[in-house]
Amino acid sequence: MADYLVDLGENEHIVAEVRRHMFVFYTRITGVVFLIFLPLVFTAPIVQFLNGRFLETGLSAQAGGGAFFTFLYLLWFLVLFVVFFFQWTDYYLDVWVLTTERIFDVEQRGAFNRQISVFRLEQIQDVTVEVSGVLATFLKYGDIHIHTAGEAKDFIIRDAADPLYIKKVIMEEHGKVIRARTDQGVDVSE
Amino acid sequence: METLIGYAISPTALWIVLAIVFGAWLVVSWILSYHWHTYTKGSHAIRRVMVIYFGVSLVIFITEALLIISIS
């Protein structure tokens, strides 16, 4: 669980960890995957060109062109491979952590920019789920809008997997906190 | 021009290119590893990701070196 991501209080436990649906990540890396396969389409003409250059320089055309193309292609692949993992890390480090007392919004913006927002469950006024589109409906992902009391901005969990279940969990934990505070005689009307 | 092309596809140039790429790879890998270790330690998913990342990268660099040797 994500206890390495957030500082938990005494008796506070993580209930759920919410990330964007994997399909959202797949759409982000479509371009990278396309670029990985693009040079392979032009293998024959490129190798032919390189073989010609090897002949001109006196190096063997048989061993040179194909090996050199493979060398260049592997460099190209390595660059895109690293880009893929940067994209994946950005996806994986964007997470919403629901605990028994708070909700943490952890957002990784690039390699050197990280934002963490927190609000307490008793601040929640209402939770709205928005599932829009054919793919979102069949793949079950959508936005969860959490409206909080006071002047704090609304929290939005974007493209969350199984948003209806997450909403249910949020409302259950919210209810538990409200009941606990009420039992303790704490005013939770604001 | 032919001399330039001849130098560009020579094993010496390829070793230099590979060394530069390896240096850049070290830097970006350190950045990725920092994030993986700092923000996700204990995650099983990250352990698998690290094995794949460093494993595939190692295979690529070894293959590149063998390719340069084959061109030499």
Interface residues (C-beta under 8 A of the other chain):
Chain A: Y4 L5 L50 R53 F54 E56 T57 G58 L59 A63 G64 A67 F68 T70 F71 L74 L75 F77 L78 F81 V82 F85 F86 W88 T89 Y92 L93 Q108 A111 R114
Chain B: E2 I5 G6 I9 S10 L14 V17 V21 W25 V28 S29 I31 L32 H35 W36 Y39 T40 K41 G42 S43 A45 I46 V49 Y53 V56 S57 I60 T63 E64 L67 I68 S70 I71
